[in-house]
Amino acid sequence: MSVPVRRATRLPGFDYTTPGAYFVTLCVHDRTCLFGKVVDGVMRVNDYGEIVQQTWDALPAHFPHVALDQFVIMPNHVHGIIVLNDNDGVGARFPRPGSPRPGGDATHGCAGGETPPLRRPSLGRVVGYFKYQSTKRINLLRHTPAQPVWQRNYYEHVIRNDADLAAIRDYVAGNPARWADDDNHPK
């Protein structure tokens, strides 16, 4: 019996703590339509979808260096844009991956004895926290402890410029209207 080899989906050598905007797609385990349904091109979330929305909205409270952009819940997946900032989330900005980091990484500009600011999380840590928290709450509601809600991995794309950001925002916003043609649609 041959065991399939899992391929890495991340860019080799890329630092996913780099400030910038990232497009992510997370699919439900077995692509089950769990979060609601699309009616006349509009997504109608159910209680599980509400949990997903609440968990997404709460990410910046847990990760001060995270800002959220466009997001959509689909019946069996979600698309969203996560922004990792150098700052604490106040007046969030969109630095691009590869841009210089003011003050470098070593001292964070803190005088002796001061506590440095919280370390910016990796994209994987933010996504992992989102998946864990939403899974815990959904399983509590549906009385299915320890059952997977999400597929093991997730798709990500490093957003490199404003044109890329605009195109991805349009794609995310228009996703419910294209549901019938979506690769994730159970035909």
C-alpha positions as CSV (number, residue, x, y, z in Angstrom):
1,M,0.0,0.0,0.0
2,S,1.3,3.4,-1.0
3,V,0.9,6.3,1.4
4,P,0.5,9.7,-0.4
5,V,3.2,12.2,0.4
6,R,2.0,15.5,1.7
7,R,3.4,18.4,-0.2
8,A,4.2,21.7,1.5
9,T,2.0,24.5,0.3
10,R,4.1,27.3,1.7
11,L,6.8,29.3,-0.2
12,P,10.1,27.7,0.6
13,G,12.3,30.0,2.8
14,F,9.6,32.7,3.2
15,D,9.2,34.2,6.7
16,Y,5.4,34.1,7.4
17,T,5.9,36.6,10.3
18,T,6.8,39.2,7.7
19,P,4.5,42.2,7.8
20,G,2.0,42.2,4.9
21,A,-1.3,41.0,3.7
22,Y,-2.1,37.3,3.1
23,F,-5.1,35.7,1.4
24,V,-6.1,32.4,3.0
25,T,-8.7,29.8,2.2
26,L,-9.7,27.1,4.7
27,C,-11.9,24.2,3.8
28,V,-14.3,22.2,6.0
29,H,-13.2,18.6,6.7
30,D,-14.4,16.4,3.8
31,R,-15.8,19.5,2.2
32,T,-19.1,19.1,4.1
33,C,-21.5,22.0,3.7
34,L,-21.5,22.9,7.4
35,F,-21.8,26.7,7.7
36,G,-25.1,27.4,5.9
37,K,-26.2,27.8,2.3
38,V,-26.1,30.2,-0.6
39,V,-29.6,31.5,-1.6
40,D,-30.0,33.6,-4.7
41,G,-26.3,34.5,-4.7
42,V,-26.2,35.4,-1.0
43,M,-24.6,33.4,1.8
44,R,-27.0,32.6,4.7
45,V,-24.9,31.4,7.6
46,N,-26.3,29.0,10.2
47,D,-25.2,28.8,13.9
48,Y,-21.9,27.2,12.9
49,G,-21.3,29.9,10.4
50,E,-22.0,32.5,13.1
51,I,-19.4,30.9,15.3
52,V,-16.9,31.1,12.4
53,Q,-17.7,34.8,11.9
54,Q,-17.4,35.6,15.6
55,T,-14.1,33.7,15.8
56,W,-12.7,35.6,12.8
57,D,-13.8,39.0,14.2
58,A,-12.1,38.2,17.5
59,L,-8.6,37.5,16.0
60,P,-7.3,41.1,16.4
61,A,-8.2,41.1,20.1
62,H,-6.0,38.0,20.6
63,F,-3.3,39.1,18.2
64,P,-2.6,42.8,18.5
65,H,-0.4,42.7,15.4
66,V,-3.3,41.4,13.2
67,A,-5.8,43.3,11.2
68,L,-8.5,41.8,9.1
69,D,-9.7,42.7,5.7
70,Q,-12.2,41.1,3.3
71,F,-13.8,37.8,4.5
72,V,-16.5,35.5,3.4
73,I,-18.0,32.3,4.8
74,M,-19.2,29.8,2.2
75,P,-21.1,26.6,2.9
76,N,-17.9,24.5,3.1
77,H,-15.0,26.9,3.1
78,V,-13.9,30.5,4.0
79,H,-11.8,33.1,2.3
80,G,-10.1,35.9,4.1
81,I,-7.4,38.5,4.1
82,I,-5.2,38.6,7.2
83,V,-2.8,41.5,7.7
84,L,0.3,41.2,9.9
85,N,1.4,44.6,11.1
86,D,4.6,45.9,12.8
87,N,2.4,48.0,15.1
88,D,-0.1,47.1,17.8
89,G,-3.1,47.2,15.5
90,V,-4.0,50.8,16.2
91,G,-4.1,52.7,12.9
92,A,-3.4,49.4,11.0
93,R,-1.4,49.7,7.8
94,F,-0.6,47.4,5.0
95,P,3.2,47.0,4.8
96,R,4.2,44.7,2.0
97,P,6.2,41.5,2.4
98,G,9.9,42.2,2.0
99,S,9.7,45.9,3.1
100,P,12.3,47.0,5.7
101,R,11.2,46.8,9.4
102,P,11.8,50.0,11.3
103,G,14.2,49.6,14.1
104,G,15.1,46.0,13.1
105,D,14.2,43.0,15.1
106,A,16.8,42.8,17.9
107,T,15.8,45.4,20.5
108,H,12.3,46.6,19.4
109,G,13.6,50.1,20.5
110,C,13.0,49.4,24.2
111,A,15.1,50.8,27.0
112,G,16.6,48.4,29.6
113,G,14.0,47.0,31.9
114,E,11.0,47.6,29.6
115,T,9.0,44.7,28.3
116,P,9.2,44.6,24.5
117,P,5.9,44.6,22.6
118,L,4.3,41.2,22.0
119,R,5.9,39.3,19.2
120,R,4.2,39.4,15.9
121,P,2.7,35.9,15.2
122,S,3.2,33.8,12.1
123,L,0.4,33.5,9.7
124,G,0.2,29.8,10.6
125,R,-0.2,30.6,14.3
126,V,-3.1,32.9,13.5
127,V,-4.8,30.4,11.2
128,G,-4.2,27.6,13.7
129,Y,-5.7,29.6,16.5
130,F,-8.7,30.4,14.4
131,K,-9.3,26.8,13.4
132,Y,-8.8,25.6,17.0
133,Q,-11.2,28.1,18.6
134,S,-13.9,27.7,15.9
135,T,-13.7,23.9,16.1
136,K,-13.9,23.9,19.9
137,R,-17.1,26.1,19.8
138,I,-18.7,24.3,16.9
139,N,-18.1,20.9,18.5
140,L,-19.6,22.1,21.8
141,L,-22.7,23.2,20.0
142,R,-23.1,20.0,17.9
143,H,-22.1,17.7,20.8
144,T,-19.2,16.2,18.8
145,P,-16.1,16.4,21.0
146,A,-12.8,16.0,19.2
147,Q,-14.3,15.8,15.7
148,P,-12.5,17.7,13.0
149,V,-14.2,20.7,11.5
150,W,-11.4,21.9,9.2
151,Q,-9.1,20.2,6.7
152,R,-5.6,19.7,8.0
153,N,-4.0,22.5,5.9
154,Y,-5.0,25.7,4.2
155,Y,-4.2,27.6,1.1
156,E,-2.4,30.9,1.3
157,H,-1.2,33.6,-1.1
158,V,1.2,36.4,-0.2
159,I,-0.4,39.7,-1.5
160,R,2.4,41.6,-3.1
161,N,0.8,44.8,-4.4
162,D,-2.4,47.0,-4.4
163,A,-3.6,45.5,-7.7
164,D,-3.3,42.0,-6.3
165,L,-5.2,43.1,-3.1
166,A,-8.0,44.7,-5.1
167,A,-8.4,41.6,-7.3
168,I,-8.5,39.3,-4.2
169,R,-11.0,41.6,-2.5
170,D,-13.3,41.4,-5.5
171,Y,-12.9,37.6,-5.7
172,V,-13.8,37.2,-2.0
173,A,-16.8,39.6,-2.2
174,G,-18.2,37.9,-5.3
175,N,-17.7,34.3,-4.1
176,P,-21.3,33.6,-3.1
177,A,-22.6,34.8,-6.5
178,R,-20.3,32.2,-8.1
179,W,-21.1,29.4,-5.8
180,A,-22.8,27.1,-8.4
181,D,-19.5,27.2,-10.4
182,D,-17.2,26.9,-7.4
183,D,-14.7,24.0,-7.3
184,N,-15.8,23.4,-3.7
185,H,-19.5,23.2,-4.6
186,P,-20.8,19.6,-4.1
187,K,-22.3,19.0,-7.5
